[in-house]
Amino acid sequence: MATCEVCGNDYDMTFEVHAQGQVHTFDSFECAVTRMAPVCENCGCRIMGHGVDVNGHWYCCAHCARMVDPERGRQARDAVLA
Protein backbone atom coordinates (compact mmCIF):
# COMPACT_ATOMS: atom_id res chain seq x y z
CA MET A 1 0.00 0.00 0.00
CA ALA A 2 1.06 3.57 -0.59
CA THR A 3 0.18 6.84 1.07
CA CYS A 4 -1.51 9.76 -0.69
CA GLU A 5 0.71 12.82 -0.51
CA VAL A 6 -2.29 15.16 -0.08
CA CYS A 7 -4.61 13.51 2.44
CA GLY A 8 -2.27 10.93 3.96
CA ASN A 9 -4.65 8.03 3.29
CA ASP A 10 -2.84 4.68 3.22
CA TYR A 11 -4.63 2.98 0.33
CA ASP A 12 -4.09 -0.13 -1.79
CA MET A 13 -5.30 1.53 -5.01
CA THR A 14 -3.17 4.67 -5.13
CA PHE A 15 -1.84 5.85 -8.47
CA GLU A 16 1.21 7.78 -9.57
CA VAL A 17 1.42 10.88 -11.71
CA HIS A 18 4.76 11.53 -13.39
CA ALA A 19 5.18 15.21 -14.27
CA GLN A 20 8.13 17.55 -14.75
CA GLY A 21 10.61 14.98 -13.50
CA GLN A 22 8.73 14.25 -10.28
CA VAL A 23 6.54 11.34 -9.19
CA HIS A 24 3.40 12.07 -7.15
CA THR A 25 1.22 9.50 -5.36
CA PHE A 26 -2.53 10.05 -4.89
CA ASP A 27 -5.51 8.02 -3.74
CA SER A 28 -8.11 10.00 -5.72
CA PHE A 29 -8.54 12.34 -8.65
CA GLU A 30 -9.65 14.99 -6.15
CA CYS A 31 -6.29 14.85 -4.36
CA ALA A 32 -4.40 14.91 -7.66
CA VAL A 33 -6.27 18.03 -8.77
CA THR A 34 -5.74 19.69 -5.38
CA ARG A 35 -1.98 19.23 -5.66
CA MET A 36 -1.37 19.68 -9.38
CA ALA A 37 -4.00 21.85 -11.05
CA PRO A 38 -3.17 25.54 -11.40
CA VAL A 39 -5.47 28.11 -9.81
CA CYS A 40 -7.24 30.82 -11.83
CA GLU A 41 -5.67 34.16 -10.98
CA ASN A 42 -9.07 35.86 -11.09
CA CYS A 43 -11.71 33.64 -9.50
CA GLY A 44 -9.50 31.15 -7.65
CA CYS A 45 -11.01 27.96 -9.09
CA ARG A 46 -8.83 24.99 -10.02
CA ILE A 47 -8.13 24.80 -13.75
CA MET A 48 -8.82 21.22 -14.85
CA GLY A 49 -9.19 21.94 -18.55
CA HIS A 50 -7.02 23.83 -20.98
CA GLY A 51 -7.26 27.16 -19.22
CA VAL A 52 -6.13 30.43 -20.76
CA ASP A 53 -2.56 31.72 -20.59
CA VAL A 54 -2.23 35.48 -20.94
CA ASN A 55 1.32 36.76 -20.74
CA GLY A 56 2.35 34.01 -18.30
CA HIS A 57 -0.76 34.31 -16.10
CA TRP A 58 -3.30 31.47 -15.93
CA TYR A 59 -7.08 31.83 -15.96
CA CYS A 60 -9.89 29.28 -16.11
CA CYS A 61 -11.59 31.02 -19.04
CA ALA A 62 -11.35 33.98 -21.41
CA HIS A 63 -13.84 35.93 -19.28
CA CYS A 64 -11.54 35.80 -16.24
CA ALA A 65 -8.55 36.74 -18.40
CA ARG A 66 -10.42 39.81 -19.69
CA MET A 67 -11.47 40.82 -16.16
CA VAL A 68 -7.86 40.99 -14.96
CA ASP A 69 -6.12 42.21 -18.12
CA PRO A 70 -8.67 43.76 -20.51
CA GLU A 71 -6.13 44.73 -23.18
CA ARG A 72 -4.28 41.43 -23.47
CA GLY A 73 -7.27 39.37 -22.36
CA ARG A 74 -9.47 40.47 -25.25
CA GLN A 75 -7.39 38.20 -27.49
CA ALA A 76 -8.10 35.20 -25.25
CA ARG A 77 -10.55 32.60 -26.57
CA ASP A 78 -12.18 29.68 -24.77
CA ALA A 79 -12.25 27.52 -27.91
CA VAL A 80 -10.10 27.20 -31.00
CA LEU A 81 -12.07 27.74 -34.18
CA ALA A 82 -11.28 25.44 -37.10
N, CA, C and O atoms as a GROMACS GRO file, in nm:
protein
  328
    1MET      N    1   0.084  -0.119   0.000
    1MET     CA    2   0.000   0.000   0.000
    1MET      C    3   0.088   0.124   0.000
    1MET      O    4   0.201   0.122   0.048
    2ALA      N    5   0.034   0.230  -0.054
    2ALA     CA    6   0.106   0.357  -0.060
    2ALA      C    7   0.021   0.466   0.003
    2ALA      O    8  -0.101   0.452   0.017
    3THR      N    9   0.085   0.573   0.039
    3THR     CA   10   0.018   0.684   0.107
    3THR      C   11  -0.001   0.802   0.012
    3THR      O   12   0.092   0.841  -0.058
    4CYS      N   13  -0.122   0.857   0.011
    4CYS     CA   14  -0.151   0.976  -0.069
    4CYS      C   15  -0.076   1.095  -0.012
    4CYS      O   16  -0.079   1.120   0.109
    5GLU      N   17  -0.009   1.169  -0.099
    5GLU     CA   18   0.070   1.282  -0.051
    5GLU      C   19  -0.014   1.404  -0.012
    5GLU      O   20   0.039   1.498   0.047
    6VAL      N   21  -0.142   1.403  -0.044
    6VAL     CA   22  -0.229   1.516  -0.008
    6VAL      C   23  -0.303   1.489   0.122
    6VAL      O   24  -0.295   1.568   0.216
    7CYS      N   25  -0.375   1.377   0.127
    7CYS     CA   26  -0.461   1.351   0.244
    7CYS      C   27  -0.400   1.253   0.344
    7CYS      O   28  -0.450   1.240   0.455
    8GLY      N   29  -0.292   1.186   0.304
    8GLY     CA   30  -0.227   1.093   0.396
    8GLY      C   31  -0.293   0.957   0.407
    8GLY      O   32  -0.253   0.875   0.490
    9ASN      N   33  -0.395   0.932   0.325
    9ASN     CA   34  -0.465   0.804   0.329
    9ASN      C   35  -0.371   0.692   0.281
    9ASN      O   36  -0.310   0.703   0.174
   10ASP      N   37  -0.361   0.586   0.359
   10ASP     CA   38  -0.284   0.468   0.322
   10ASP      C   39  -0.379   0.374   0.250
   10ASP      O   40  -0.467   0.315   0.312
   11TYR      N   41  -0.362   0.359   0.118
   11TYR     CA   42  -0.463   0.298   0.033
   11TYR      C   43  -0.399   0.200  -0.064
   11TYR      O   44  -0.289   0.225  -0.114
   12ASP      N   45  -0.467   0.089  -0.091
   12ASP     CA   46  -0.409  -0.012  -0.179
   12ASP      C   47  -0.430   0.017  -0.328
   12ASP      O   48  -0.378  -0.056  -0.412
   13MET      N   49  -0.505   0.120  -0.361
   13MET     CA   50  -0.530   0.153  -0.501
   13MET      C   51  -0.481   0.293  -0.538
   13MET      O   52  -0.543   0.361  -0.621
   14THR      N   53  -0.373   0.337  -0.477
   14THR     CA   54  -0.317   0.467  -0.513
   14THR      C   55  -0.266   0.461  -0.657
   14THR      O   56  -0.250   0.354  -0.714
   15PHE      N   57  -0.242   0.578  -0.714
   15PHE     CA   58  -0.184   0.586  -0.847
   15PHE      C   59  -0.076   0.693  -0.848
   15PHE      O   60  -0.074   0.782  -0.763
   16GLU      N   61   0.012   0.683  -0.945
   16GLU     CA   62   0.121   0.778  -0.956
   16GLU      C   63   0.099   0.868  -1.076
   16GLU      O   64   0.047   0.826  -1.179
   17VAL      N   65   0.140   0.993  -1.061
   17VAL     CA   66   0.142   1.088  -1.171
   17VAL      C   67   0.287   1.131  -1.188
   17VAL      O   68   0.349   1.180  -1.093
   18HIS      N   69   0.339   1.113  -1.307
   18HIS     CA   70   0.476   1.153  -1.339
   18HIS      C   71   0.468   1.284  -1.417
   18HIS      O   72   0.412   1.287  -1.526
   19ALA      N   73   0.524   1.390  -1.362
   19ALA     CA   74   0.518   1.521  -1.426
   19ALA      C   75   0.641   1.604  -1.391
   19ALA      O   76   0.681   1.611  -1.275
   20GLN      N   77   0.700   1.664  -1.492
   20GLN     CA   78   0.813   1.755  -1.476
   20GLN      C   79   0.924   1.694  -1.391
   20GLN      O   80   0.981   1.760  -1.305
   21GLY      N   81   0.952   1.566  -1.417
   21GLY     CA   82   1.062   1.498  -1.350
   21GLY      C   83   1.033   1.453  -1.208
   21GLY      O   84   1.123   1.405  -1.139
   22GLN      N   85   0.910   1.466  -1.163
   22GLN     CA   86   0.872   1.424  -1.028
   22GLN      C   87   0.764   1.317  -1.035
   22GLN      O   88   0.690   1.308  -1.132
   23VAL      N   89   0.757   1.236  -0.930
   23VAL     CA   90   0.654   1.134  -0.919
   23VAL      C   91   0.566   1.167  -0.798
   23VAL      O   92   0.617   1.186  -0.688
   24HIS      N   93   0.436   1.174  -0.821
   24HIS     CA   94   0.340   1.207  -0.715
   24HIS      C   95   0.249   1.086  -0.694
   24HIS      O   96   0.215   1.016  -0.789
   25THR      N   97   0.210   1.062  -0.570
   25THR     CA   98   0.122   0.950  -0.536
   25THR      C   99  -0.008   1.004  -0.477
   25THR      O  100  -0.007   1.084  -0.383
   26PHE      N  101  -0.121   0.958  -0.533
   26PHE     CA  102  -0.253   1.004  -0.489
   26PHE      C  103  -0.347   0.886  -0.472
   26PHE      O  104  -0.326   0.779  -0.530
   27ASP      N  105  -0.449   0.906  -0.390
   27ASP     CA  106  -0.551   0.802  -0.374
   27ASP      C  107  -0.680   0.837  -0.446
   27ASP      O  108  -0.772   0.755  -0.451
   28SER      N  109  -0.689   0.958  -0.502
   28SER     CA  110  -0.811   1.000  -0.572
   28SER      C  111  -0.778   1.110  -0.671
   28SER      O  112  -0.677   1.179  -0.659
   29PHE      N  113  -0.867   1.126  -0.769
   29PHE     CA  114  -0.854   1.234  -0.865
   29PHE      C  115  -0.862   1.368  -0.792
   29PHE      O  116  -0.792   1.463  -0.827
   30GLU      N  117  -0.949   1.376  -0.692
   30GLU     CA  118  -0.965   1.499  -0.615
   30GLU      C  119  -0.832   1.544  -0.554
   30GLU      O  120  -0.797   1.661  -0.560
   31CYS      N  121  -0.758   1.451  -0.495
   31CYS     CA  122  -0.629   1.485  -0.436
   31CYS      C  123  -0.527   1.525  -0.542
   31CYS      O  124  -0.447   1.616  -0.522
   32ALA      N  125  -0.531   1.457  -0.657
   32ALA     CA  126  -0.440   1.491  -0.766
   32ALA      C  127  -0.466   1.633  -0.815
   32ALA      O  128  -0.372   1.709  -0.837
   33VAL      N  129  -0.591   1.669  -0.833
   33VAL     CA  130  -0.627   1.803  -0.877
   33VAL      C  131  -0.586   1.906  -0.773
   33VAL      O  132  -0.533   2.012  -0.807
   34THR      N  133  -0.610   1.876  -0.646
   34THR     CA  134  -0.574   1.969  -0.538
   34THR      C  135  -0.425   2.001  -0.542
   34THR      O  136  -0.387   2.116  -0.522
   35ARG      N  137  -0.342   1.902  -0.567
   35ARG     CA  138  -0.198   1.923  -0.566
   35ARG      C  139  -0.146   1.981  -0.697
   35ARG      O  140  -0.054   2.063  -0.695
   36MET      N  141  -0.202   1.940  -0.811
   36MET     CA  142  -0.137   1.968  -0.938
   36MET      C  143  -0.203   2.072  -1.027
   36MET      O  144  -0.135   2.133  -1.109
   37ALA      N  145  -0.332   2.093  -1.014
   37ALA     CA  146  -0.400   2.185  -1.105
   37ALA      C  147  -0.369   2.330  -1.069
   37ALA      O  148  -0.371   2.366  -0.951
   38PRO      N  149  -0.340   2.412  -1.169
   38PRO     CA  150  -0.317   2.554  -1.140
   38PRO      C  151  -0.446   2.621  -1.094
   38PRO      O  152  -0.556   2.569  -1.116
   39VAL      N  153  -0.432   2.736  -1.032
   39VAL     CA  154  -0.547   2.811  -0.981
   39VAL      C  155  -0.567   2.935  -1.067
   39VAL      O  156  -0.471   3.005  -1.098
   40CYS      N  157  -0.691   2.962  -1.106
   40CYS     CA  158  -0.724   3.082  -1.183
   40CYS      C  159  -0.686   3.206  -1.103
   40CYS      O  160  -0.720   3.218  -0.985
   41GLU      N  161  -0.614   3.296  -1.166
   41GLU     CA  162  -0.568   3.416  -1.098
   41GLU      C  163  -0.677   3.520  -1.078
   41GLU      O  164  -0.654   3.623  -1.014
   42ASN      N  165  -0.796   3.494  -1.132
   42ASN     CA  166  -0.907   3.586  -1.109
   42ASN      C  167  -1.006   3.531  -1.008
   42ASN      O  168  -1.031   3.594  -0.905
   43CYS      N  169  -1.063   3.414  -1.036
   43CYS     CA  170  -1.172   3.363  -0.950
   43CYS      C  171  -1.125   3.260  -0.847
   43CYS      O  172  -1.199   3.228  -0.754
   44GLY      N  173  -1.003   3.208  -0.863
   44GLY     CA  174  -0.950   3.115  -0.765
   44GLY      C  175  -0.989   2.969  -0.782
   44GLY      O  176  -0.953   2.886  -0.700
   45CYS      N  177  -1.064   2.937  -0.890
   45CYS     CA  178  -1.101   2.796  -0.909
   45CYS      C  179  -0.983   2.717  -0.965
   45CYS      O  180  -0.890   2.775  -1.022
   46ARG      N  181  -0.987   2.586  -0.946
   46ARG     CA  182  -0.883   2.499  -1.002
   46ARG      C  183  -0.908   2.482  -1.152
   46ARG      O  184  -1.021   2.461  -1.195
   47ILE      N  185  -0.802   2.493  -1.230
   47ILE     CA  186  -0.813   2.480  -1.375
   47ILE      C  187  -0.788   2.335  -1.412
   47ILE      O  188  -0.674   2.288  -1.408
   48MET      N  189  -0.894   2.264  -1.449
   48MET     CA  190  -0.882   2.122  -1.485
   48MET      C  191  -0.891   2.100  -1.635
   48MET      O  192  -0.876   1.988  -1.682
   49GLY      N  193  -0.915   2.204  -1.709
   49GLY     CA  194  -0.919   2.194  -1.855
   49GLY      C  195  -0.797   2.264  -1.914
   49GLY      O  196  -0.691   2.268  -1.852
   50HIS      N  197  -0.814   2.318  -2.032
   50HIS     CA  198  -0.702   2.383  -2.098
   50HIS      C  199  -0.661   2.513  -2.030
   50HIS      O  200  -0.542   2.544  -2.023
   51GLY      N  201  -0.757   2.587  -1.981
   51GLY     CA  202  -0.726   2.716  -1.922
   51GLY      C  203  -0.682   2.816  -2.028
   51GLY      O  204  -0.674   2.782  -2.146
   52VAL      N  205  -0.656   2.937  -1.985
   52VAL     CA  206  -0.613   3.043  -2.076
   52VAL      C  207  -0.488   3.107  -2.019
   52VAL      O  208  -0.486   3.151  -1.904
   53ASP      N  209  -0.384   3.110  -2.099
   53ASP     CA  210  -0.256   3.172  -2.059
   53ASP      C  211  -0.247   3.308  -2.125
   53ASP      O  212  -0.248   3.320  -2.247
   54VAL      N  213  -0.239   3.412  -2.043
   54VAL     CA  214  -0.223   3.548  -2.094
   54VAL      C  215  -0.097   3.605  -2.033
   54VAL      O  216  -0.093   3.640  -1.915
   55ASN      N  217   0.006   3.615  -2.116
   55ASN     CA  218   0.132   3.676  -2.074
   55ASN      C  219   0.189   3.609  -1.948
   55ASN      O  220   0.239   3.676  -1.859
   56GLY      N  221   0.180   3.475  -1.943
   56GLY     CA  222   0.235   3.401  -1.830
   56GLY      C  223   0.144   3.391  -1.709
   56GLY      O  224   0.186   3.339  -1.605
   57HIS      N  225   0.021   3.440  -1.719
   57HIS     CA  226  -0.076   3.431  -1.610
   57HIS      C  227  -0.187   3.336  -1.653
   57HIS      O  228  -0.231   3.340  -1.768
   58TRP      N  229  -0.232   3.250  -1.559
   58TRP     CA  230  -0.330   3.147  -1.593
   58TRP      C  231  -0.470   3.180  -1.540
   58TRP      O  232  -0.488   3.224  -1.426
   59TYR      N  233  -0.567   3.158  -1.628
   59TYR     CA  234  -0.708   3.183  -1.596
   59TYR      C  235  -0.790   3.062  -1.641
   59TYR      O  236  -0.750   2.990  -1.732
   60CYS      N  237  -0.905   3.042  -1.576
   60CYS     CA  238  -0.989   2.928  -1.611
   60CYS      C  239  -1.063   2.948  -1.742
   60CYS      O  240  -1.101   2.851  -1.807
   61CYS      N  241  -1.084   3.074  -1.781
   61CYS     CA  242  -1.159   3.102  -1.904
   61CYS      C  243  -1.122   3.241  -1.956
   61CYS      O  244  -1.056   3.320  -1.888
   62ALA      N  245  -1.165   3.269  -2.079
   62ALA     CA  246  -1.135   3.398  -2.141
   62ALA      C  247  -1.199   3.512  -2.062
   62ALA      O  248  -1.142   3.620  -2.052
   63HIS      N  249  -1.317   3.489  -2.006
   63HIS     CA  250  -1.384   3.593  -1.928
   63HIS      C  251  -1.296   3.640  -1.811
   63HIS      O  252  -1.278   3.759  -1.789
   64CYS      N  253  -1.240   3.544  -1.737
   64CYS     CA  254  -1.154   3.580  -1.624
   64CYS      C  255  -1.028   3.651  -1.672
   64CYS      O  256  -0.980   3.744  -1.607
   65ALA      N  257  -0.973   3.608  -1.785
   65ALA     CA  258  -0.855   3.674  -1.840
   65ALA      C  259  -0.887   3.819  -1.874
   65ALA      O  260  -0.806   3.908  -1.846
   66ARG      N  261  -1.002   3.844  -1.933
   66ARG     CA  262  -1.042   3.981  -1.968
   66ARG      C  263  -1.070   4.066  -1.846
   66ARG      O  264  -1.047   4.187  -1.848
   67MET      N  265  -1.119   4.006  -1.740
   67MET     CA  266  -1.147   4.082  -1.616
   67MET      C  267  -1.018   4.137  -1.555
   67MET      O  268  -1.017   4.250  -1.506
   68VAL      N  269  -0.912   4.059  -1.559
   68VAL     CA  270  -0.786   4.099  -1.496
   68VAL      C  271  -0.702   4.185  -1.589
   68VAL      O  272  -0.641   4.283  -1.544
   69ASP      N  273  -0.697   4.150  -1.716
   69ASP     CA  274  -0.612   4.221  -1.812
   69ASP      C  275  -0.692   4.247  -1.939
   69ASP      O  276  -0.679   4.174  -2.037
   70PRO      N  277  -0.777   4.352  -1.938
   70PRO     CA  278  -0.867   4.376  -2.051
   70PRO      C  279  -0.796   4.389  -2.186
   70PRO      O  280  -0.847   4.340  -2.287
   71GLU      N  281  -0.682   4.452  -2.190
   71GLU     CA  282  -0.613   4.473  -2.318
   71GLU      C  283  -0.561   4.342  -2.376
   71GLU      O  284  -0.592   4.307  -2.490
   72ARG      N  285  -0.482   4.270  -2.298
   72ARG     CA  286  -0.428   4.143  -2.347
   72ARG      C  287  -0.535   4.034  -2.346
   72ARG      O  288  -0.534   3.945  -2.432
   73GLY      N  289  -0.625   4.040  -2.250
   73GLY     CA  290  -0.727   3.937  -2.236
   73GLY      C  291  -0.829   3.934  -2.348
   73GLY      O  292  -0.892   3.831  -2.372
   74ARG      N  293  -0.846   4.045  -2.418
   74ARG     CA  294  -0.947   4.047  -2.525
   74ARG      C  295  -0.909   3.953  -2.640
   74ARG      O  296  -0.994   3.916  -2.720
   75GLN      N  297  -0.783   3.915  -2.647
   75GLN     CA  298  -0.739   3.820  -2.749
   75GLN      C  299  -0.760   3.675  -2.705
   75GLN      O  300  -0.748   3.583  -2.786
   76ALA      N  301  -0.792   3.655  -2.578
   76ALA     CA  302  -0.810   3.520  -2.525
   76ALA      C  303  -0.941   3.461  -2.577
   76ALA      O  304  -1.042   3.531  -2.589
   77ARG      N  305  -0.938   3.331  -2.610
   77ARG     CA  306  -1.055   3.260  -2.657
   77ARG      C  307  -1.070   3.131  -2.577
   77ARG      O  308  -0.970   3.068  -2.542
   78ASP      N  309  -1.192   3.092  -2.550
   78ASP     CA  310  -1.219   2.968  -2.477
   78ASP      C  311  -1.210   2.846  -2.567
   78ASP      O  312  -1.188   2.735  -2.519
   79ALA      N  313  -1.228   2.864  -2.698
   79ALA     CA  314  -1.225   2.752  -2.791
   79ALA      C  315  -1.146   2.792  -2.915
   79ALA      O  316  -1.142   2.909  -2.952
   80VAL      N  317  -1.084   2.696  -2.977
   80VAL     CA  318  -1.010   2.720  -3.100
   80VAL      C  319  -1.104   2.693  -3.217
   80VAL      O  320  -1.162   2.584  -3.228
   81LEU      N  321  -1.119   2.790  -3.303
   81LEU     CA  322  -1.207   2.774  -3.418
   81LEU      C  323  -1.130   2.708  -3.531
   81LEU      O  324  -1.014   2.741  -3.556
   82ALA      N  325  -1.195   2.616  -3.599
   82ALA     CA  326  -1.128   2.544  -3.710
   82ALA      C  327  -1.127   2.628  -3.835
   82ALA      O  328  -1.076   2.584  -3.938
   0.00000   0.00000   0.00000
